[in-house]
């Protein structure tokens, strides 16, 4: 069955209550296995959310030309980092794939050609959070890539085509960071966040509270605080998917809303 044929089955799926929507700041990969407040919040989130039929994760760590959706049955655990302890490289997260839901997602996107991918697994933007939310690895997971050549507006618009998945039992999680400047990280445990990091983080908070996404879509117009908060926008673009998927009736709740290591915001938000 090809993607278009599979799309005809969507209307036959039993509707569910609309699933929540998450943007998660994943931060330092070590947070996945060390005892810290962020990990604890992920654990609590997994306990309190409705149990999903599948999870779609849009991570800062799968960047492509064009848009790909992973169709793998058994996604591998990808250790896409270096210079970290062996115990982190030893982590395996053997959650099953979700090829049926991946096809459903692909068929819901009509504005562009979606590429089926049978090689990608779960990068650390996905598994570092999900292994704590769902430690039994019993929820099927698939990822969608980010076309890194495209603008924030493009990704905001593309997200809207995925909205129907929320009523099919799919929990959509975007994983990045509201502020992400690795070059300015401070390793001192007593370090204070930079003024520009505080300002940008507060701007994101205010825009979400007011449901006014335009300043965030056009964030580059903010000048220096934007370029300092995101020298590259790989960790910013996942936020566009959460904002694009937001329903006007959704309630919202911030969590892990703190700045870390001076130049990284862990601010996360739940829409439900």
Secondary structure per residue as TSV (DSSP state, phi and psi in degrees):
chain	resnum	aa	ss	phi	psi
A	1	X	-	360.0	126.5
A	2	X	-	-86.3	177.2
A	3	X	H	-60.2	-44.4
A	4	X	H	-64.0	-40.0
A	5	X	H	-65.5	-40.2
A	6	X	H	-62.9	-35.7
A	7	X	H	-58.1	-29.5
A	8	X	T	-68.1	-17.0
A	9	X	T	-84.1	-15.4
A	10	X	G	-57.9	-43.7
A	11	X	G	-65.2	-19.9
A	12	X	G	-83.1	-12.6
A	13	X	S	-67.7	138.8
A	14	X	-	-68.5	123.7
A	15	X	-	-63.9	147.2
A	16	X	-	-120.2	169.2
A	17	X	S	-57.9	145.2
A	18	X	-	-60.6	127.5
A	19	X	-	-74.5	152.5
A	20	X	-	-64.1	177.6
A	21	X	E	-139.7	136.0
A	22	X	E	-129.9	137.1
A	23	X	E	-112.3	126.1
A	24	X	E	-120.8	129.1
A	25	X	E	-81.6	117.0
A	26	X	-	-94.0	-27.9
A	27	X	-	61.4	-147.4
A	28	X	S	-62.3	127.4
A	29	X	G	-55.1	-26.9
A	30	X	G	-65.9	-19.0
A	31	X	G	-63.8	-19.2
A	32	X	G	-66.7	-28.2
A	33	X	T	-125.0	-15.1
A	34	X	S	-88.4	159.6
A	35	X	-	-80.9	117.9
A	36	X	-	-157.5	164.3
A	37	X	H	-67.2	-29.0
A	38	X	H	-69.8	-45.7
A	39	X	H	-58.6	-42.1
A	40	X	H	-63.0	-38.6
A	41	X	H	-66.3	-38.6
A	42	X	H	-63.6	-41.6
A	43	X	H	-61.2	-44.7
A	44	X	H	-66.4	-37.5
A	45	X	H	-61.0	-45.1
A	46	X	H	-62.2	-33.2
A	47	X	H	-73.1	-29.3
A	48	X	H	-100.5	-16.9
A	49	X	S	-77.6	154.0
A	50	X	-	-58.5	142.4
A	51	X	-	-71.6	121.0
A	52	X	-	-81.0	155.2
A	53	X	S	-75.7	-31.8
A	54	X	E	-159.3	163.2
A	55	X	E	-123.2	130.7
A	56	X	E	-103.6	121.9
A	57	X	E	-114.1	129.3
A	58	X	E	-113.2	107.0
A	59	X	E	-110.9	147.4
A	60	X	T	-62.2	-13.0
A	61	X	T	-103.7	12.8
A	62	X	-	-127.0	93.4
A	63	X	E	-109.6	133.4
A	64	X	E	-142.2	169.1
A	65	X	S	-90.5	119.5
A	66	X	S	84.5	-179.0
A	67	X	E	-114.0	127.7
A	68	X	E	-120.0	148.2
A	69	X	E	-124.5	130.8
A	70	X	E	-77.6	127.8
A	71	X	-	-109.6	15.3
A	72	X	-	-69.4	141.9
A	73	X	S	-76.1	-38.4
A	74	X	S	-131.3	83.5
A	75	X	-	-65.7	134.1
A	76	X	-	-75.8	158.4
A	77	X	B	-87.8	117.0
A	78	X	-	-96.2	126.4
A	79	X	-	-103.2	80.3
A	80	X	-	-95.4	64.2
A	81	X	-	-161.2	173.3
A	82	X	-	-144.4	163.9
A	83	X	S	72.3	19.5
A	84	X	S	-115.1	163.0
A	85	X	-	-60.4	152.1
A	86	X	H	-56.7	-33.6
A	87	X	H	-60.9	-27.8
A	88	X	H	-75.4	-38.0
A	89	X	H	-70.0	-21.4
A	90	X	T	-79.9	-12.7
A	91	X	-	-65.2	131.6
A	92	X	-	-124.2	138.8
A	93	X	-	-126.7	91.8
A	94	X	-	-85.0	43.3
A	95	X	-	-66.5	145.1
A	96	X	-	-70.4	157.1
A	97	X	-	-77.8	178.8
A	98	X	-	-138.9	63.2
A	99	X	H	-60.0	-33.2
A	100	X	H	-65.7	-44.3
A	101	X	H	-71.7	-30.6
A	102	X	H	-63.6	-40.5
A	103	X	H	-66.5	-37.1
A	104	X	H	-61.3	-44.0
A	105	X	H	-63.4	-45.1
A	106	X	H	-61.8	-40.0
A	107	X	H	-72.3	-20.3
A	108	X	H	-78.9	-15.6
A	109	X	-	-93.3	113.8
A	110	X	-	-108.3	-17.0
A	111	X	S	-80.1	-20.9
A	112	X	S	-139.2	167.1
A	113	X	-	-83.2	127.3
A	114	X	E	-101.0	133.5
A	115	X	E	-94.5	132.9
A	116	X	E	-83.0	130.4
A	117	X	E	-117.9	131.2
A	118	X	S	-117.5	14.7
A	119	X	S	-113.9	-36.0
A	120	X	-	-67.0	148.3
A	121	X	-	-113.3	-129.0
A	122	X	B	-118.1	112.7
A	123	X	-	-79.2	173.3
A	124	X	H	-71.3	-18.6
A	125	X	H	-64.0	-26.0
A	126	X	H	-92.2	-60.5
A	127	X	H	-71.0	-27.3
A	128	X	H	-62.6	-33.0
A	129	X	H	-86.3	-47.2
A	130	X	H	-68.7	-30.9
A	131	X	H	-65.8	-21.3
A	132	X	H	-93.5	-32.4
A	133	X	H	-70.3	-42.3
A	134	X	S	-130.8	74.5
A	135	X	T	-63.8	-20.2
A	136	X	T	-80.9	-3.3
A	137	X	-	52.7	41.7
A	138	X	-	-109.3	10.3
A	139	X	S	-110.4	125.2
A	140	X	E	-61.6	139.1
A	141	X	E	-132.0	140.4
A	142	X	E	-139.4	155.7
A	143	X	E	-115.8	151.6
A	144	X	B	-119.3	136.1
A	145	X	-	-80.5	166.6
A	146	X	E	-108.8	121.9
A	147	X	E	-72.9	104.7
A	148	X	T	-75.7	-7.1
A	149	X	T	-85.3	-8.5
A	150	X	S	-101.8	161.4
A	151	X	-	-81.8	164.0
A	152	X	H	-56.2	-38.7
A	153	X	H	-60.5	-40.9
A	154	X	H	-58.0	-47.3
A	155	X	H	-69.9	-37.1
A	156	X	H	-59.3	-44.4
A	157	X	H	-69.8	-41.1
A	158	X	H	-62.2	-37.1
A	159	X	H	-56.2	-36.2
A	160	X	H	-61.0	-26.7
A	161	X	T	-72.7	-13.5
A	162	X	T	-95.0	-1.0
A	163	X	G	-57.9	-34.6
A	164	X	G	-62.5	-22.0
A	165	X	G	-64.0	-28.1
A	166	X	G	-63.2	-26.5
A	167	X	G	-93.3	6.0
A	168	X	G	-111.3	15.1
A	169	X	T	86.6	12.7
A	170	X	E	-97.7	123.8
A	171	X	E	-88.0	120.0
A	172	X	E	-101.8	119.7
A	173	X	E	-119.6	123.1
A	174	X	E	-102.1	136.4
A	175	X	E	-127.9	116.9
A	176	X	E	-161.4	-134.9
A	177	X	-	-157.3	138.0
A	178	X	S	-65.7	-35.4
A	179	X	E	-129.2	132.3
A	180	X	E	-152.9	94.7
A	181	X	-	-130.0	92.4
A	182	X	G	-65.3	-29.7
A	183	X	G	-68.4	-17.1
A	184	X	G	-111.6	11.5
A	185	X	-	-61.2	140.2
A	186	X	-	-111.3	123.9
A	187	X	-	-87.0	-11.5
A	188	X	-	-66.0	126.2
A	189	X	T	-61.3	-23.2
A	190	X	T	-98.5	13.6
A	191	X	-	-65.7	150.8
A	192	X	-	-105.6	145.4
A	193	X	-	-66.2	148.2
A	194	X	-	-67.8	152.5
A	195	X	H	-59.6	-41.5
A	196	X	H	-66.2	-31.9
A	197	X	H	-69.1	-41.8
A	198	X	H	-62.7	-44.8
A	199	X	H	-63.2	-44.3
A	200	X	H	-68.9	-42.0
A	201	X	H	-59.8	-42.3
A	202	X	H	-66.2	-35.7
A	203	X	H	-63.8	-42.5
A	204	X	H	-61.5	-46.4
A	205	X	H	-56.6	-48.8
A	206	X	H	-63.4	-42.8
A	207	X	H	-64.0	-38.6
A	208	X	H	-69.2	-42.7
A	209	X	H	-59.9	-37.0
A	210	X	T	-92.3	0.7
A	211	X	T	49.2	49.5
A	212	X	-	-125.1	85.2
A	213	X	T	-78.2	-12.3
A	214	X	H	-55.6	-45.9
A	215	X	H	-60.0	-29.2
A	216	X	H	-80.4	-36.5
A	217	X	H	-65.1	-39.1
A	218	X	T	-101.2	37.2
A	219	X	G	-61.1	-26.7
A	220	X	G	-66.0	-19.2
A	221	X	G	-70.7	-10.4
A	222	X	G	-79.0	-8.0
A	223	X	T	76.0	-130.5
A	224	X	H	-61.9	-40.0
A	225	X	H	-65.7	-30.2
A	226	X	H	-70.5	-45.6
A	227	X	H	-69.2	-28.6
A	228	X	H	-77.6	-40.2
A	229	X	H	-66.6	-32.9
A	230	X	-	-142.9	83.0
A	231	X	S	-56.6	-32.4
A	232	X	S	-129.2	153.2
A	233	X	-	-102.9	19.0
A	234	X	H	-60.3	-39.0
A	235	X	H	-84.9	-7.8
A	236	X	H	-91.3	-37.4
A	237	X	H	-59.5	-33.5
A	238	X	H	-56.8	-31.3
A	239	X	H	-60.7	-32.3
A	240	X	H	-62.5	-32.6
A	241	X	H	-69.9	-41.9
A	242	X	H	-63.8	-43.3
A	243	X	H	-66.4	-39.3
A	244	X	H	-67.7	-29.9
A	245	X	H	-85.9	-13.3
A	246	X	-	-59.5	133.7
A	247	X	-	-96.0	142.9
A	248	X	T	-59.0	-23.7
A	249	X	T	-89.2	-6.0
A	250	X	-	-66.1	137.3
A	251	X	-	-82.3	162.1
A	252	X	E	-136.9	154.7
A	253	X	E	-147.4	123.3
A	254	X	E	-81.7	148.5
A	255	X	E	-147.9	165.1
A	256	X	S	47.9	38.8
A	257	X	-	-88.2	68.6
A	258	X	-	-140.2	158.1
A	259	X	E	-93.6	140.8
A	260	X	E	-126.6	137.9
A	261	X	T	54.1	28.3
A	262	X	T	84.0	-38.5
A	263	X	T	-131.6	22.8
A	264	X	E	-137.7	127.8
A	265	X	E	-99.1	130.8
A	266	X	-	-95.4	8.3
A	267	X	-	-51.7	128.0
A	268	X	E	-128.3	158.9
A	269	X	E	-145.0	139.0
A	270	X	E	-110.0	128.8
A	271	X	E	-109.9	134.9
A	272	X	-	-153.5	360.0
